[in-house]
Amino acid sequence: MSETAGVREVKSAARTVELLELLAARGDRPARLQELADELGVPRSSMYALLQTLAARGWVRSDVTGSLYGIGIRALLTGTGYLDSDPRVRTVRPYLDEASEALGETIHMGRLDGRDVAYLATRESHEYLRTISRVGRRLPAHVGALGKALLAERPDDDLPDGPYEALTPHTRTTREALAADLARVRARGHSIDREEGVVGIVGFGFALRYDSPAQDAISCSVPVARLTPGHEERIVAVMREIRTKIETVVPVGAGSVHWR
């Protein structure tokens, strides 16, 4: 049994979290009982009892036949509570609005979570609207502007061995290629994602250095078709200014809780 800070892991709690994370990761692909039992390596009867307990409390939902399971609405309410309780997200939001109005492009705020970046806030461009909001979703750190801006704040020794998952033909999938790119990020002061996460989209990422190493970053995403050299120069200038403003006002002490 694993331990954290000398405390033995509670097996039932760990299994519950693993199940919820699995259902969340599946998105719009509901799962059958046996699939979940096989994936987590638990008996079918135990999985059924856990699903029914969570369904009764709103953490899991099932279809009308009771044979398909997905993440429940309580997960959304808890996630919203996380965003509402975070003083840094509240502080950054108006600056995302400012950047979006100045550039007319999509602006994101994200936070490093292990090897991924979780999207905490987004201001969508009126010219390029996604059908699904990225808030609450995750992207591997090595493929996006947010993630690469944050990885560049850390030593290359922290990078996992490859190969890395490829989301597009442009994704850097080796440790050596990613490390070389991060060296360029450090030299210029911001990251660039040229269709590495989404084909047709270029992103520019800027780490927010009110933590050391930085945990949060902001980015601007723009379709390749609209990215002229002049527009790219303006994006970088505006986003640098926005980063400076955020770093000046974001709470780093003075009563704010320092989460680990």
N, C-alpha and C positions, 0 to 999 in steps of 0.2 A: 504494500500500500504506500502510495507516495505521501510525502510530507511537505508542508510549506511553513517555513519559520518555526519548525519543531512541532507543528500541529498536524495530526494525522488527517488525511483527506477523508471526507464523508462520502462514501461510495454512492449512496442514493442521490445526494446532491450533485455530485459530479456527473452521474448518468442523466439527470434531469437537464443539466446545462448542455451536455453533449447532444441530447435529443433536440432541444430548442435551437441550438446552433445549426444542426443538420437540417432541420425544417426551414430555417431562415435562409440557409444557403441555397436551397432548392428553388426559392422564389415561387414562380407560378407553376411549378411541377409538383403536385401533391404526391405523397408516397403511400404505399400500402403497408399494412402492419408487418408482413413478412420482410419487406424491403428494409424497414427500420430496424427490425430485430437482427437481421443479418448484418447490416451496416455497423451496428454498435456491438454486435456479438453478445446479445442477451437472449434469454429464453423468450419465446413468443408470448407466453402467459404473463411474464413480468412486463414486457413491453406493452401489452394490452392494458394492464392495470395502470401503468404510468400514463399512457395516453388518455385513459378515461378520467384519471385524477386531474390532469392538466386541462382537459376539455371542459370539465365541470367548473374550472376557475377561469376559463377564457384564454388560457395560454396556447391552446391547441384548438383547431376547429376540424370538423369532418364534413364530408358531403352528405347528401340526403340518404345515401345507401349505408353510410357508416363504414365504408371500406377504404376511403381515401382521407389522408390527414395532411393538414398544413398548419402554418404558424397562425396563432390567434391574435385577436385585437389587443389583448393585454400587453403583448410585446411592443406594439406601437405606442401605447400609453406610457409604458416605462421608458421607451426611447425618447419620447417627447419630454418626459420629465428630466432626462439627462441633459438635453439641450437647454431647457428652460432654467436649469439650476447652474449652468456653467457661466460664470461672469465673463470669461473671455469670448465665448460665442456671442453673448449679448453685446459686448463692446465692439466686436468686429463687424457685426451685421450692417450698421449704417455705412461703414467704409466700403463694404461690398456694393451697396447701393450706389455710392459715389463713383466707384470704378466702373460699374455697369453703365451709369448714365454718361460718363465721360467717353467711354469706348464703344458702347453699343454692342458689347460682346458678353458672353457668359462668364461669370466670375464664381470661383469656388473657394471654400475654406475646408481644409482637411486636417486630420490628426493621425500621426503614425500609430499603428496598432500592430505590434509584432512585425511581420513582413508585409503587411498591407497598410493602405491608407483608408480611413473611414471618412466619408464626406459628412460634414457637419452643417454646412450652409451653402446655398447656391442662389445666384441671381441669374435667371435665364435671359439670353438675348432675345429680343423681339424678332430678330431676323432668322434665328435658328433655334427652334423650340424642340426639346426632347419630349417624347411621349411619356417617359417615365422619369421622375425626379431622381437625382443621384443621392439626395440626402438620406443618410442611414445605410448607404451601400458601401461596398469595399472594392478596392482595386489593388492588385499587387504593386508594391512600391516601386519596382524596377521598370514599370511600363509607363508611368504618368509623370506629368510635370510636378505635381504636388509631392509624390513619393521621391522623385530624384532630387528635388530641392532639399528634402529632409535627409536622405541618405548621404548627400554631400556634406552635411554637418557632422558626419561621423567618420571614423577611420575606416579605410577599406578592409581592414582586418575583420570588421564586423559583418562583412558581406558573406552570405551563405555560398557554399559551393554550387556551381551550376550543374546541369543546364537549367535555365529558368523557363517558365511557361511563356510561350509566344502567343500573344493575342492578335497580332497582325504580322505580315511579312517584314515589318520594319522593327519589331521588338528585338532588343539586345538580349540574347539568350545565354551568353557566356559571362563568367565573372570578369574576365579580362576586358571584354568590350564595355561592360558596365562601368568598371573602374576607370577606364580611359575617358568615358563620357562624364563621370563625376569629377574628374580632374578639370575638365573644361567648365563644368558648372561652377566650381570653386574659383576659377580664374575670372569668369565673367560676372559672377555674383548672382546668377539666376539659372534655372534649368530650362531646357527646351525639349519638348516631346513632339517630334515630327512624325505623326501618324503611328506612334508606337503602341498606343492603347486603343485608338479608334481610327480606322481608315478615313481619311478626308479631314481630320481635325488636328490642328497644331496647338500645343499648350505651352504657356510660359509660367514657371513656378518660382515663388519667392518664399524662403523660409522666414518665419517670424521668430526673431531671436530674443524673445523675452524669457525663454528657458534655455538652459545650456546642458546638453545639446537641444536644439529646437525640436519641439513636438508638433507644432502647428505650422501650416503654410497656407498661402493663398495662390490662386492661379487664374489665368485668363485663357479661355479656349476660343479658337476662331477657326472657321472652315478654311481649308486651303484656298478655295476659290476667291476669298476676300482678303487674303494675306499678301499685301504688297509690301515692298521694303519700307515705304514710308509709314504704313500702318503698323508694321512690326516695331519700328523705332518708337512710335507713339505709345504702343502698348507697354513696352519696357519702361519708358519714362514715367507713364502714369502709375504703373504698378509699383515701381520703386518709391514713388512719392506716397502712395497709399500705404506701403509697408512701413515707411518712416513714421507716418501719422499713427498707425496702429501701435507700433512699438513705443511711441511716446506716451500713449494714454492707457494702454492695457494694464489691468491690475496685476501686479507681481507680488504684492504684499498688502499691507494696510488692511488687514482683516480678511483677505481672501484665503480660502483653504488651498493648501498645496497638496494636490492629489498625487499619488505615485502609481 
